Amino acid sequence: MRLQRDWLGRTMALLTMWLGVGLMLLTFWLAYRMFQTPPQQLLNNPDSGSPDLNSIAVGVWASVRGLLLLVLMTIVGGMIANRGITLYMNVRKAEYEEMAPRRMEKVQVPEEN
């Protein structure tokens, strides 16, 4: 009898892993875009074009909030990718354990007379 592979389990595990990797790549792209923004654009008042206390506070808060969200997205993406890898390894382990008794049947120990 031939070993049945769990294609659905493998596919779901790989899709989960690639979703996590994609989320991390999106995070890195957003971080790149965020760090390409010139500081003058964040700190200057859009109406007058010169910095004031209110626009500086808003710019600093936007930067801190953006960094915290990027860290959170990276952690979540890593956890999702790790879950996908774990699912894949569990599918492989279940297939191996299903195959192990069949391997033992093929090995015949000679009987002593």
Backbone torsions as a table, in degrees:
resi	resn	phi	psi	omega
1	MET	NA	138.3	-175.2
2	ARG	-88.9	146.7	179.8
3	LEU	-69.6	130.6	176.3
4	GLN	-88.2	124.9	177.8
5	ARG	-89.6	143.5	-179.8
6	ASP	-90.2	83.8	-176.5
7	TRP	-68.8	-35.4	179.0
8	LEU	-65.1	-44.7	178.9
9	GLY	-63.1	-42.7	178.0
10	ARG	-63.3	-44.5	-178.3
11	THR	-63.6	-45.1	179.4
12	MET	-63.9	-39.0	179.1
13	ALA	-64.9	-44.1	179.9
14	LEU	-67.8	-39.3	177.1
15	LEU	-63.4	-39.7	177.9
16	THR	-63.5	-43.8	179.1
17	MET	-62.3	-45.9	-178.6
18	TRP	-68.7	-28.7	173.9
19	LEU	-63.4	-44.3	178.0
20	GLY	-64.0	-42.5	178.5
21	VAL	-64.8	-40.9	178.2
22	GLY	-63.5	-39.0	177.5
23	LEU	-64.5	-39.4	177.4
24	MET	-67.7	-39.1	177.0
25	LEU	-64.0	-40.0	175.5
26	LEU	-61.0	-40.8	178.3
27	THR	-62.3	-44.6	179.8
28	PHE	-64.4	-37.2	178.7
29	TRP	-66.9	-42.1	177.5
30	LEU	-64.4	-38.6	177.6
31	ALA	-64.4	-41.2	177.7
32	TYR	-60.4	-45.4	178.3
33	ARG	-63.5	-39.4	-178.6
34	MET	-65.4	-39.9	-178.3
35	PHE	-79.1	-10.0	175.2
36	GLN	-85.4	-10.7	178.6
37	THR	-73.4	125.0	179.4
38	PRO	-66.9	143.5	-178.4
39	PRO	-61.8	-31.5	179.2
40	GLN	-61.0	-34.0	179.8
41	GLN	-69.0	-33.1	179.4
42	LEU	-77.6	-34.0	-171.0
43	LEU	-97.6	-16.6	-179.2
44	ASN	-83.6	147.5	174.9
45	ASN	-73.6	127.0	-177.8
46	PRO	-64.1	-27.0	-178.1
47	ASP	-78.1	-48.3	-174.4
48	SER	-97.7	-20.3	-179.5
49	GLY	81.4	2.4	178.0
50	SER	-119.7	152.9	-178.2
51	PRO	-74.4	141.8	170.1
52	ASP	-136.5	171.3	-172.9
53	LEU	-59.8	-42.0	-178.1
54	ASN	-64.5	-46.4	-178.8
55	SER	-69.1	-32.5	176.1
56	ILE	-66.3	-44.4	179.7
57	ALA	-63.4	-41.5	178.7
58	VAL	-65.3	-41.9	179.4
59	GLY	-64.9	-42.1	178.6
60	VAL	-66.4	-43.6	178.7
61	TRP	-62.2	-40.6	178.4
62	ALA	-63.3	-38.8	179.2
63	SER	-67.5	-46.2	-179.7
64	VAL	-63.7	-44.5	179.0
65	ARG	-62.4	-41.6	177.9
66	GLY	-62.8	-42.5	178.5
67	LEU	-64.3	-41.9	179.1
68	LEU	-64.1	-40.0	177.7
69	LEU	-66.8	-37.1	177.7
70	LEU	-65.5	-40.2	177.4
71	VAL	-63.9	-43.6	178.9
72	LEU	-62.1	-44.6	179.4
73	MET	-63.2	-38.0	178.8
74	THR	-65.9	-42.6	179.0
75	ILE	-63.6	-45.4	-179.4
76	VAL	-65.0	-42.5	177.6
77	GLY	-61.2	-41.4	177.5
78	GLY	-64.6	-39.0	179.1
79	MET	-66.8	-39.6	179.1
80	ILE	-66.3	-44.3	178.1
81	ALA	-62.4	-40.9	178.1
82	ASN	-63.6	-39.5	178.6
83	ARG	-63.7	-40.1	177.6
84	GLY	-62.9	-41.9	178.4
85	ILE	-65.0	-41.5	178.7
86	THR	-63.4	-42.7	177.6
87	LEU	-60.5	-43.5	-179.7
88	TYR	-62.7	-44.0	-180.0
89	MET	-65.7	-35.6	177.3
90	ASN	-66.7	-37.9	177.0
91	VAL	-63.9	-45.1	179.5
92	ARG	-63.3	-40.3	180.0
93	LYS	-64.4	-41.5	179.1
94	ALA	-64.4	-39.7	177.5
95	GLU	-64.7	-40.8	-179.8
96	TYR	-66.1	-42.3	179.3
97	GLU	-66.6	-31.4	176.7
98	GLU	-69.6	-32.7	-177.1
99	MET	-83.2	-23.6	-174.7
100	ALA	-58.9	-45.4	178.9
101	PRO	-63.2	-32.0	179.2
102	ARG	-68.8	-34.7	177.8
103	ARG	-65.5	-39.8	-178.9
104	MET	-67.0	-31.1	178.8
105	GLU	-67.8	-33.9	-178.2
106	LYS	-71.5	-30.1	179.8
107	VAL	-82.5	117.3	180.0
108	GLN	-110.0	126.6	178.6
109	VAL	-89.4	125.9	179.8
110	PRO	-67.2	138.3	-179.8
111	GLU	-84.3	143.5	177.5
112	GLU	-86.6	139.5	179.3
113	ASN	-95.2	NA	NA
